[in-house]
Amino acid sequence: MTELPEGWAEVRTDEAGGIDLGRQRSPKYHDGPNMKPYLRVANVFEDRIDASDLKTMHFEPADFERFKLSPGEVLLNEGQSPEWLGRPAIYRGDPPDVAFTNSLLRFRSSAAVKPEWALAVFRHHMHSGRFARESRITTNIAHLSARRLSAVEFRLPPLAEQERIVAAIEEAFSKQSSSPTSASSRPPPRSLKSPRPGKWSASVICGRSLWLMVARFGRVQAAFPYFG
């Protein structure tokens, strides 16, 4: 295990927040007096929710309250191809009044975890193959399950450090989006010896070299190889 910086901890994901699976789809919910929209795998991309194609199903009021999403909750793909397993996005309140199905997992951050930090950790676990190693594969689809996600390690710095690292990531994305040399369609290189701010493709920022990019914006480079 990598020695963590002072003030950091390594916990299980279910110690960093609550985890639950969405509502199972069933023909008996196709019609009813309380039809509500829900999100599924097809709506949840990396750091982005696409609400252009929402499905609906019937929920009893108590069931809807159980599965209704609240802003700041992180959704992860429960079933996917191995390389995209656990693909995460933060629900930020749009679309409103929406639930989620059991093709997705929901992570509710504890008071010690910023949702944006959880998103960064989960993106790292997806791109590093950590989620894929935890998966069970059936008919070419990998499944993560709430139980498997619960046991995955979650590196936890103090809140102020979470905010600083997240701000560095967001700054890097901002620089990338304004760079005319963006190469987001290209795969990340195998190694990066001299990363320069503003010259990162989105694929590199999201990939295994995430911590290298972040280190360029932080005051202590040694604090960044610790997503997991």
C-alpha positions in Angstrom: 0.0 0.0 0.0 1.2 3.5 -0.9 2.0 5.6 2.2 -0.5 8.4 2.3 0.2 12.0 3.1 -0.4 13.3 6.6 -4.1 13.8 7.2 -5.3 11.3 4.5 -7.1 8.1 5.2 -8.0 5.0 3.2 -11.5 3.7 3.8 -14.0 1.5 2.1 -16.3 3.2 -0.3 -19.3 2.4 1.9 -17.5 4.1 4.8 -17.2 7.3 2.6 -20.9 7.4 1.9 -24.1 5.5 1.4 -24.6 3.2 -1.6 -27.8 1.8 -3.0 -29.1 0.3 -6.2 -31.9 1.8 -8.2 -35.5 0.5 -8.7 -35.9 -2.7 -10.8 -37.8 -2.3 -14.0 -40.9 -4.6 -14.5 -43.8 -4.8 -16.9 -46.2 -4.1 -14.0 -44.7 -0.6 -13.8 -45.3 0.2 -17.4 -48.6 1.9 -16.7 -50.1 3.5 -13.6 -51.5 6.6 -12.1 -48.1 7.9 -10.9 -45.8 7.8 -13.9 -42.4 9.4 -13.1 -39.2 9.8 -15.2 -36.1 7.8 -14.3 -32.4 7.7 -15.3 -30.7 4.6 -16.6 -27.3 3.7 -18.0 -28.1 5.3 -21.4 -28.5 8.7 -19.6 -25.3 8.6 -17.4 -22.0 9.4 -19.1 -18.7 10.5 -17.6 -19.4 13.7 -15.6 -22.5 14.3 -17.7 -26.2 13.4 -17.6 -28.1 13.3 -20.9 -31.8 13.9 -20.3 -32.8 14.0 -23.9 -34.3 10.5 -23.8 -36.0 9.8 -20.5 -38.3 6.8 -19.9 -41.1 6.7 -17.3 -42.7 4.1 -15.1 -45.2 4.0 -12.3 -44.0 4.5 -8.7 -46.1 4.3 -5.6 -45.4 7.6 -3.6 -43.3 5.8 -1.0 -41.2 4.1 -3.7 -40.6 7.3 -5.5 -39.3 9.0 -2.4 -37.0 6.1 -1.9 -35.5 6.3 -5.4 -35.8 10.0 -6.1 -32.5 11.7 -6.8 -31.2 14.7 -4.8 -28.6 17.2 -6.1 -25.0 16.1 -5.2 -25.6 12.4 -5.4 -23.2 10.5 -7.7 -24.5 7.9 -10.1 -22.4 5.1 -11.4 -23.1 2.6 -14.2 -23.7 -0.8 -12.5 -23.6 -2.8 -15.8 -21.4 -1.8 -18.7 -18.6 -3.0 -20.9 -15.6 -3.5 -18.6 -13.7 -0.4 -19.7 -16.7 1.8 -18.8 -17.9 0.0 -15.7 -18.7 2.5 -12.9 -18.9 5.4 -15.3 -19.8 8.3 -12.9 -21.7 11.6 -13.0 -23.0 13.9 -10.4 -26.7 14.6 -10.4 -27.0 18.3 -10.1 -30.8 18.7 -10.1 -31.5 18.5 -13.8 -33.8 16.9 -14.8 -35.8 17.6 -11.7 -38.1 15.1 -9.9 -36.4 12.0 -11.3 -35.6 8.5 -10.0 -33.1 5.9 -11.1 -33.2 2.2 -12.0 -31.1 -0.7 -10.9 -28.8 -0.3 -13.9 -27.2 2.5 -11.8 -25.7 2.7 -8.4 -26.1 5.8 -6.2 -23.4 7.2 -3.9 -24.4 9.7 -1.2 -21.4 11.4 0.2 -20.9 11.5 3.9 -20.1 14.9 5.6 -16.4 14.1 5.2 -16.6 13.8 1.4 -17.2 16.4 -1.3 -19.3 15.0 -4.2 -16.8 16.4 -6.6 -14.0 14.5 -4.8 -16.0 11.3 -5.0 -16.5 11.9 -8.7 -12.7 12.2 -9.2 -12.0 9.0 -7.2 -14.6 7.1 -9.2 -13.3 8.4 -12.5 -9.8 7.3 -11.6 -11.1 3.8 -10.6 -12.9 3.5 -13.9 -10.0 4.5 -16.1 -7.4 2.6 -14.0 -9.4 -0.6 -14.4 -10.1 -0.8 -10.6 -13.8 -1.2 -11.1 -13.3 -3.7 -13.9 -11.1 -5.9 -11.5 -14.0 -5.9 -9.1 -16.6 -6.9 -11.6 -18.6 -10.0 -12.4 -19.0 -10.5 -16.2 -22.2 -12.1 -17.7 -22.8 -12.3 -21.5 -20.0 -9.7 -22.2 -21.5 -7.2 -19.7 -19.6 -6.4 -16.5 -21.5 -5.8 -13.3 -20.2 -3.9 -10.3 -23.0 -4.4 -7.8 -23.5 -2.5 -4.5 -21.6 -5.1 -2.6 -18.6 -5.0 -4.7 -18.5 -1.2 -4.9 -18.8 -1.0 -1.1 -15.5 -2.9 -0.6 -13.5 -0.8 -3.1 -10.8 1.4 -1.4 -11.5 5.1 -1.2 -8.7 7.5 -0.5 -9.9 10.4 1.7 -7.9 13.6 2.3 -9.2 16.4 4.5 -12.0 18.5 3.1 -9.8 21.5 2.4 -7.4 19.2 0.4 -10.3 17.7 -1.5 -11.5 21.2 -2.5 -8.0 22.2 -3.6 -7.4 19.1 -5.7 -10.9 19.4 -7.3 -10.2 23.1 -8.1 -7.0 22.1 -9.8 -8.8 19.5 -11.9 -11.5 22.0 -12.9 -8.8 24.5 -13.8 -7.1 22.0 -16.0 -10.4 21.2 -17.8 -11.0 24.9 -18.3 -7.6 25.4 -19.8 -8.0 22.4 -22.0 -11.4 23.5 -23.3 -9.9 26.9 -24.3 -6.9 25.4 -25.9 -6.9 25.3 -29.8 -4.6 22.3 -29.7 -7.1 20.0 -27.9 -6.7 16.4 -28.9 -9.6 14.8 -27.0 -10.3 12.3 -29.7 -6.9 10.8 -29.3 -6.1 8.0 -26.8 -3.9 9.0 -23.9 -0.1 8.4 -24.3 1.5 5.5 -22.5 3.7 7.8 -20.4 3.9 11.6 -19.7 7.2 12.9 -18.5 6.7 16.7 -18.8 3.0 17.6 -18.6 2.3 21.3 -19.2 -0.9 23.1 -18.0 -3.3 23.9 -20.8 -1.9 21.2 -23.1 -3.9 18.2 -21.8 -6.5 16.3 -23.9 -9.7 15.4 -22.1 -8.8 11.7 -22.5 -5.5 12.3 -20.6 -7.1 14.3 -17.9 -9.6 11.6 -17.2 -7.2 8.7 -17.6 -4.5 7.0 -15.6 -2.2 10.1 -15.7 -4.8 12.3 -13.9 -2.6 12.7 -10.8 0.3 13.9 -12.9 -1.8 16.6 -14.4 -3.2 17.7 -11.0 0.3 17.8 -9.6 1.2 20.6 -11.9 -1.4 22.8 -10.2 -0.8 21.8 -6.6 1.7 23.1 -4.1 2.9 19.7 -3.0 3.4 17.3 -5.9 3.8 14.3 -3.6 0.2 14.6 -2.5 -1.4 13.5 -5.8 -0.7 9.8 -6.6 -3.2 8.8 -4.1 -6.6 8.2 -5.8 -6.1 4.5 -5.3 
